[in-house]
Amino acid sequence: MFTLVLNLILSITSVQEINKNENVMKFELVKLPYAVDSLEPVISRQTIEFHHGKHLQTYVNNLNNLIQGTKFENVDLETIVREADGAIFNNAGQILNHNLYFTQFTPNGGGKPSGSLATAIDAAYGSFENFRKEFETAGTGLFGSGWVWLAKDKDGKLSITKEVNAGNPVTKGLKPLLGFDVWEHAYYLDYQNRRGDHLKELWKIVDWKAVEARY
Ligand code: MN
């Protein structure tokens, strides 16, 4: 009985401690704009569950712990990615990367971009087909873990950037528009070592309306 009462008192104390910190900003796991199995067969339900539910959730938990008591405690994600280094940069970069990644797909995706983005792609790469080829080449040619991005500068000019590990074009003053994750966790369950095949398939689920909105 004594132990029960003691445990009760201890648990009440720890709840109060959590409440005291309520004003501290917490990053949250981005919500998927589609069902976990709806991107199949391009990305399986199992890959989405691990990638979004485990890998990304871990980055979110890590960052929330790491920023406590630092100057990044109440700072927005992009600013953290631009200014931090080490573990804080790695976890913040991966949250920013995956937030963009998971919200650029749709089960009804594919096709081609339209409007001013289509015009800019034609101007920079000659054609959409040629852009796609260069993007895939960048992704397959990246050694180790990282990302390939379509990004724009302040004048709207497009470029393809290769970023290792948690890199994001914002650190180069560019705005990321479309990002393919080439970490093995993004494709290994479905494609094993065939990164190139995975990148080719991803075009089928790109939500060009979402990408155009970023441009
Ligand atoms: Mn990933």
Residues whose N, C-alpha, C, O or C-beta is under 5 A from the ligand:
A	BS01	MN	D181 W183 A186
